[in-house]
Amino acid sequence: MTHELTHAERIRYKRRQDAAYQAGEEAVTNLRAALALAGLTLPSLCNDGPLGCRGFVRLGGCGVDFANRLAEVVAAGARALEGRKP
């Protein structure tokens, strides 16, 4: 038996989907900017739309050199954050 959504339920669902899509767009923008600070670019980085009312960001594939450089940058950032803990 299928449950038919009410008009109000459809509106709430649409709002959640829209919010999830916007969150994905913001995450892509933030990550792209952070990567640029490190001189890195992920050409396939994109918002892949909401998935179950959650934002979903597709990172895509990358070469070994890029992956190693990204690991260095993330590790350096993590070490810097660790040093700032009270």
C-alpha positions, 0 to 999 in steps of 0.5 A, a space after each residue: 500500500 502506497 502512502 500519498 503525501 499531503 500537500 503540506 508534507 510535499 512542501 516540507 519535503 521540497 524545503 528539506 531537499 532545497 536546503 540540502 542542495 544549498 548545503 551541498 553548494 556551500 560545501 563545494 564553494 568552501 572546499 574549492 576555496 580551501 583547496 585553492 589556498 593550498 594551490 590544489 584543484 579538484 576539477 570534478 568537485 561538484 554538488 551532486 544534489 540532495 541524497 535522502 534530504 542530505 547534501 552530497 558532494 562528489 569529490 571525484 578521482 585524482 592522481 597519486 601526486 594530488 592525493 599525496 599533496 592533499 594528504 600533506 595539506 590535511 595533515 599539516 592543518 590537523 597538526 596546526 589545529 591540534 597545537 591550538 587546543 587549550 
